[in-house]
Amino acid sequence: MEGCGNDYIYISTFDQQIDYLPALAKALSDRHFGIGGDGVIFICPSDKADAQMRMFNEDGSEGMMCGNGIRCVAKFLYDNGIAKKDVLSIETRSGIKEIRLMFDGDEVVGATVDMGKALIAPAEIPVLADGEKVVARKASFGGKEYEITCVGMGNPHCVVFVPDPYAIDLEKIGPIFENDPMFPQRTNTEFIRVIDPTHLDMRVWERGSGETLACGTGACASVVAATLNGYCRKGVPVSVRLRGGELTVVYTDESVRMTGKANTVFEGVVRI
């Protein structure tokens, strides 16, 4: 399944038990010797919500949250009759999220996700920095100074505003940001161009996966960062354009809501 080009392999554990999840995720995500994807998401039973989502990156590391992935999980639950309702709850490592489905006739085509409250305090993100927040803070990466804004959306994010995201040598600078000691749990990094107060261009380097076509939590973090820097306004929908499509994000004091598509690409069986 894919959401805004973020392609994950989805495996239900409602009727099967699977061990060695990180190793399996790494093997299946390989685009030459496996199925190929940004990672693997396991859809599991939950005693707290309609289902539990466990997301593993391409390198086998487990993520706390996946904004594009959780929309596809909600579609899977509805399409397969596991939770046949318009509003679902899904347990993640960063808490229980509410997902409101979007339909075209009887088909689920997308969803709006309540991503919860944006985290600004450095210790909560986490980022090793003093002060109450990290906004337009100067820091050096790879011998070059950048102004960074850090936001937690279940995953840690470092947002950098640039004139042109596609002029960045992301393969070179992405790993430097990801593995800098400033980020004790590594970080996702978004390079953003502000088009106007309701439109952003975004390119992302995800920890554990490298450059991806989209990142839902990254789009949310980018809108929060743009608002903190005075480029956008709270409560106003912002369209974030990524390599894989567009997401709409609304940031308020209480929560961040993200809307986007969810599509099934193919179904199959793999022998493990």
N, C-alpha and C positions, 0 to 999 in steps of 0.2 A: 504494500500500500504506500501511497505517497501523499504528503500534504505540502503544497507549495514547493514541490521538487525534493523535499526531504524524504528519501526512500528508506524505509525500514522493512525488515522481514518480521512478520507478526506470527507468533506461535501461541496457540491456546493450551493452557495446562488444566483446563476444566475436566478433561477426560483422559489425560495422560500425565505421567510423572517424568520430569526431565531433570537430570543431574548435570553438574559441570557447566552451569550456564555461561560463565565468562568465556571458557574455552570454546563452547559451541558457537557463541556469538561471534568470536573472532574468526572461526573457520568459515561460517556461513557468509559473513560480510565480505570476505575476499572476493574481489570482482573478477579474478582470473581462475581461482581454484574452488570458489564457492558459488553461492547464488548471486551475491553482490548486493551491497546496501551500505547505508551510513551506520548501520548497526542492527541489532535484533531487539525486539520488544516482546516480552512474554506477558500474556494476558492470563492472570491467575485469579482463583477465588479469593474473596475477602469477607471477613466477618464484620467489617466496618462500612463497606460501600458496595456498589453493584459489582465491582471487580477491582483487582489490584493490577497496576502496571509496573513491570520491572524493565528498565531500559538499559541496554549495554551498548557502549560505543564500539566502533570498528576495531579498536585495540583491545577489547575485552573489559575495559573499565566500566563500572556501573555509574550511570548518571542519576541525579536527584529528580530530574523533571525533564519533560520534552513536550514543548507546546504544540508542535506539529504532529507529533506521535500520538498524543492523548486524544486528538480529534479523530484519528483513524481508529484508535481503540474503541471509542464511543460508537463509531460507525459499525465496527465489527460486532460489538455487543448487540446492537439493534438488528443488524442484518441477519445474525445467526440466532435470533430469538432468545438470547441470554438475558437481555434487559430491554423489553419492548416498551419503551416509554420515551417521551420527548426530552426529558431532563434526567441526566444520569449523574451519579457520583462515582468517582474513580480514585482509589487510594494510590498515592505515589510516595516516594521517599521524602518528599517535601510537604506532605499533608494530603488531605482529601480535597479534590477539585470538583467543581460543578460544571457540567457541560450541557449546553442547550443545543439540540440538534436542529439542522436546517434541512428542508426537504424540497425535492422537485417531484411532485406527485407523491408516490410511496417510497421514493429512493432518497436515502440520506446522501446529501452532496457536500455537507460542511457542518460547521458547528461554531458556537461562541463559547470560549472557555474563560471561566473566572480563575485567573492565575494567582489570586491572592494579593496580599499587600506587597509592594516593592520594598526591599530592604536597602537602607541607605547607610546605616551605621557600619563602619569598617569591620568591626568584629563579627557582625552578622553575615557579611557577604561571602567569605572573609577576604580581607586584604590587610596587609601589615602597613597601616598608616595611622597617624595621629589625627585628632580632630573628630568632629561629629559626622562628617561626610567627606567624600573625595570628589570634588567637582572642579573641573578645569585645573587639576593639580599637575604641575610640571614634574615629569619623571623621565629618566633616561633608559632606553632600550636599544641594544645593539649599537651603542655609541651615538645615538641620536636622541634629542629631546622631543618629547610629545606632551600634549596636554590631555590628561585622561580623566574620565568620570566613571566611577565604579558603582555598580548596582547589583543587588542580589535578587534573582527571580527563581529561587529554588536552586539554580546554578549561579556561580559567580560570573560576572561580566565586566569587561573593561571596554569602555566606549571611547573612540577617538574620532573627532570631527576633522574631515580633510576636504580639500577642494574637489578631489576625484578619487573615489575608492578603487577604481580600476587602474589607476596609475601606481598603486602600491604593489611591491613585490611580496605578495602574501606568503608564498612558499618559503621565503627567507625570513620575514619578520614575524609571521604567525607563531612558529615554534618558540621564538625568543620571548614574546609576550606570554605564551601559554606556560612556559616553564620558569619564568622569572621568580626568584625567591620572595618577591613581594606578594605572591599569590600562593599561600600554603596548600591549597587544594587545586592548583593550576587554575586557568581561567579561559573562558571564551572571550574572543576579542572581535569587536565590531568596528568597522571603518565606515563612517557615515558622511554623506553629503546632504546638507539641508537644502531642499529645493524651494520650499516655502513653508509657512507655519502648519500646513496639513499634509505635507508630502516629504518623505525621506527616501534617499537611496542608501542601500546597505549591502556590504560585503562582509562575510563572517569567516573567522577561523575558529573551529570548535575544538575544545580540548578532547583528545582521544580520537578524533575523526579527521582533522585537517579542514581544508576549505569544503564547505557544503553549499548546496544550492539555496538553502534557507535554514533559519533557526528561529523557532517561535519564541522561546524565552529571550533570544537575542533581539528580536524585533521589539518585544515589550521593553527590554532594558534600554534600547535605543530611544524609544519615545520618552521614557522616564528621564534619561540623561538629557535629551533635547529640551525637555520641560525645565529641568534643573538649571540648564544653561540659558534659558530665556528664549529659545527658538520656537517652542510650541506652548500651548496653554492646556491646563488641566480640564478634563471633562469634554474636550473636543476630539472627535475621531481623527486619527492620523493614519494615512495610507503609507505603508512601508514597502518599497519596491525592492525585491531581492532577485537573485539570478533565476530562481524557480517560479516567480510569480509575485503576488501582492498579498499582504496581510493588513487588516485594519485593527488598530489598537486604540483603546480609550483608557487613559490614566486618570485616576481620582485618588483622593486621600485614603479611601477605603480599600481599593483594589485596582487591578489592571485586567481589563477584558480584551481578549483577542479573538478575532473572527477570521476564518479561512476555510478553504475547501478540504475535502478528504476523499480520496479516490482509491479504489481497488484496482491494482494493475494486473495481477494474476494470482491464482491459487494452485497449489501443487503439494506433492509429497516428497520428502527428502529422507533418505536412509542414513541413519547415524549409528 
